[in-house]
Amino acid sequence: MSVSPMKAISIIGLSRDFDKVINILGASQAFEPEPVTSFYTNTEKFQNFSEANRYSELLTEFDGVLMTAGLEPELVDISGFKPKEEALFGYCESVIEECDRYMQEISSKEAEKENCIKKIEQTSHFSGVKLDMDRLQSCQYIKPRFGRIPVESMRYLDRYKDNPYVMFIQTSVDRNYCWGAYMVPVDREEEIDRIFSGMLFENCDVSQIEGTPEEYIKTQTARKEKLEKEIEQSKGELKSFIEKNREEILRYYTKLTEKAIYQGLKSHAMVYNSKESSSFVICGWLPDSEFEAVEKKLKKIKSVEWQTDDAINQLEKSPPIKLKNSCFAKPYSFYVEMYGVPKYNEIDPTLFVAITYTVLFGAMFGDFGHGIVLSIAGVVMYKLKGFKVGKIIVPCGISSAIFGLIFGSCFGFEDAFNGLYKELFSLDEKPIEVMGRNIIDVILVSVAVGIFLLILAMCLNIYSSFKQKDMAKAIFGSNGIAGLVLYTTVCVGISSILLLDANIFNIVTILLLIIVPLVLIFLAEPLGKLAEGNKRWKPEKWGDYCVQSGFEMFEVILSYLSNTMSFLRVGAFVMVHAGMMEVVFTLIGLVGGVTSVAGILVLIFGNLFVIALEGLLVSIQTLRLEFYEMFSRFYSGTGRPYNPVTLKKLNTK
């Protein structure tokens, strides 16, 4: 439950050695760059690094060509692969050129094929014409007009039945158009064309048709089939080229990606040019664990100097956060990061979440059989689908199975483990009857658990606040020492009255453990400033401060009550789970009992329904308890995640 120590580093050197430094920082896979202006206030003599990233430009083209060629680029192991600059660019450009040649050839033939299809489609409308189109087009005294007329316009031909030249020879018809031709004498072209234009005639160019339409269609079909074979052949050659050189292509692609990423580091640097020399400065963060290895390599570059400082001394720069958790707690960082990343000097709550979430989930979903099913489902979700939440479901399922043993429940059978209790513990029945006489006990235990967790959250807040040197929050806050004393006193006092019939409230305890903490919480802001040595600790207007603090005090007291009562949902869901299974068994009784086929089906689907529905509800309610009842007391989550420069596939689109 900790944040990995970080170091701030500022590196200065001659520009001639800049690439060496960049390669060292990039190869570490651990350096997170930071703008130089964050580390230096006076940068007037420095300029931003403006050199174009030529690796990135080539990578964009290379990635696009490979994708078009059918190869999904991926990063491969390139340890020991160190091609020279000329070889890297030369190979990548040759692959681009070769792929472009194939793709241009394919594209050209695809366009020609589409043209054939278009010609076939257009000519098919005139396939009924048995005349040689070349000879028909060459007539001296009469000219054909091939095209189409909207179906609705065909009725207007009757208006010109007395004109022998207004005649449309129909060759085909579809839903919207009649296809065909009309003939015009050369001396009456303008008149006849105007009539057909009024009927919305659309002319089609048939000048390319050689012979009869049927002969032309056969010619174009043969041409299309030939082009399809040539296209497939070109695609096959391209695929063969890619497959033959795949390993080498991916190695160069990975190396080019690496160079592009490393070169991208320069955009965070600044340069200083003088008459004597040109210098650079680059700043950023390194984990403590990686710093020694990077420093060892930097020492080999004579012109380079660097300054370092622990991140704890650079909190104003908001150091990036790298979480360090155990195998059990690590999956739960998924939930923590949903809320936010801790600040550098703030505690990491992942282990706290891992323990409390797992226990609360198991208690609310206590069934041995259901827990085992959930664990199996979690394994499947993570292994087959890669869902992060699957790794959380597994321990939650195990917790549910453990509580199922305590509650004596397995797939809704409430007496499933009676024999086990008798053999191991000499008990005639299970220790906890959720739906029986123990209901009040379940409710009281859930509230007691809530009180314990809230007190624990306050203790974490006190520790975290002292760590952040926030005296007001640590000592005088509603979740600080004052709040802890007040809340604990009230809870212990009420518990002693209800359970032990003993009243601990007297003038001394009320004054010292209730009134004084309330006053401290009321005056938290000025007292905190005073404790930190701030001379301007007094509020500007005491009247405004008292009104505001009064409302805040009222809200604090309500939050103590509401947060405590929120844990009643733990006990409620324990009973809801048992109640839902009672409904399932009632339905089984109505259809003939567990031994009937219908009863078995109801048992199976009823259990699946309860697992799915209540599993979802319990997970949401448990997460709500974490975020609203506990996190809000000790965790801000306002840090920024650690994002080092690493070798990864770039979005080059």
URFENGI-V944332 format. One record per run of one state. SS is the DSSP state (alpha for helix, beta for strand, coil for the rest). FROM is the first residue (numbers start at 1). TO is the last residue. If there is no record, write none. Layout:
ss,from,to
SS,FROM,TO
SS,FROM,TO
This chain:
ss,from,to
coil,1,1
beta,2,3
coil,4,5
beta,6,14
alpha,15,27
coil,28,31
beta,32,34
coil,35,35
alpha,36,39
coil,40,46
beta,47,48
coil,49,53
alpha,54,68
coil,69,84
alpha,85,124
coil,125,132
alpha,133,137
coil,138,141
beta,142,150
alpha,151,160
coil,161,168
beta,169,173
coil,174,176
beta,177,185
alpha,186,198
coil,199,201
beta,202,203
coil,204,212
alpha,213,268
coil,269,269
beta,270,273
coil,274,277
beta,278,287
alpha,288,298
coil,299,304
beta,305,310
alpha,311,313
coil,314,314
alpha,315,317
coil,318,320
beta,321,321
coil,322,322
beta,323,324
coil,325,326
alpha,327,330
coil,331,332
alpha,333,339
coil,340,340
beta,341,341
coil,342,349
alpha,350,364
coil,365,367
alpha,368,385
coil,386,388
alpha,389,407
coil,408,409
beta,410,410
coil,411,412
beta,413,413
coil,414,417
alpha,418,425
coil,426,438
alpha,439,467
coil,468,470
alpha,471,476
coil,477,480
alpha,481,500
coil,501,506
alpha,507,522
coil,523,523
alpha,524,531
coil,532,541
alpha,542,566
coil,567,567
alpha,568,590
coil,591,596
alpha,597,634
coil,635,637
beta,638,639
coil,640,640
beta,641,641
coil,642,653
